[in-house]
Amino acid sequence: MAFRAATQRALNTRAMIQLTRQPIALTAVRPQSTLNTGEILEDPQIGDYPNLPRRSTQTRGPYGWWDPQDKRNFGEPVHEEDELFGVWAPDLHHYSPYKAAAQLALFTTIFAGVAGLVYKTYPEKPAVPRTYPYNGLTEEFGAREGDIRPRGARVREEESAEEEE
C-alpha cells in the first residue's frame, strides 16, 4: 500500500497540470485483461442491434456449439466488437505482473545456473596448442627490426621468458 500511495502522490494529475499547464490523460495499469468484464456499455450509435455484455468467447467451453471453431450457435447475435471478444482475439491473461516477474526471474535464475554449471565443468582442450622453435620462426617468416605487426608464430611461454631475460 505504501508503494501505491507513493505512486499516487508522484503521479498527481493536478501537480502535472501545474507543471506543464496542459491536461495529461493518465490510464490505469491493470494486472489482468479488461475484455471479459461482463459489463454492458451504453452505445447510442448501436441502434436496434442487441447491446451484448462484454464477454470473451475464449471463456466458453469447447463442446456443445453449432460452430465449434468460433464457439457460437446458429442465429446467435455477434457482439458489435467481435474482433475484441471472439476466439481469434488476443488471448486473455490471468497473470498478475508480480507473478509474471517472478516467473521471468525464475527462468533467468535457472538459465544462469545451467550456464554457470557448464562454465565450471567444461573440460579443457584435449590437445596442447602448437608452438614453433627459433622464436616462433620469426626469421623464417621474414621479420625485420621495427615491424609493427610481429611476423612470428606462437612461442612456448618458457622460451619467451628466457628470451626476455
Helices and strands as residue ranges (DSSP letters): H 2-10, H 13-20, G 57-59, H 82-85, H 97-121, H 133-137, H 157-164
